[in-house]
């Protein structure tokens, strides 16, 4: 599992397993909003955080939210490093780049690999592109989002806290308690 961005080993393995010639790659999908799309969403939610600020005991949670958002913005700025890696490693420059919203990626990969042509789809994790959970309906080739829970209202963060209380690393080992 890669712990750096871009996920060099994952990209190499995907190309190796697919058996395609890298020169055939003409499009790349990146799981995350481009920083230009992410910035207004982040600022809107930051504004809401400021409006929710009530007392000094809100200071630390608000600071943590700001730090978290700055990290995700910094990461979104680095998405272009995937293209730099592909050019350096394989000498290719895909003509098309698609930035897929984090939870849309989760929903699509779950639904498109399933066996049903109609499904209720729930995604939930810590946070991705300012979103913590989505509720969608998949019918045929289309996925329609019905609802969204925005950061910081995250069940995933609660699950991370439980993981840490059990002695595992947050942000990395959330699946380990499931396997106990």
Secondary structure by P-SEA (a helix, b strand, c coil): ccccccaaaaaaaaaaaaccccccccbbbbccccaaaaaaaaaaaaaaaaaacccccaaaaaaaaaaaaaaaaaaaaacaaaaaaaaaaccccccccccccaaaaaaaaaaaacccccccccccccccccccbbbbbbcccbbbbcccccccccaaaaaaaaaaaacccccccccccccc
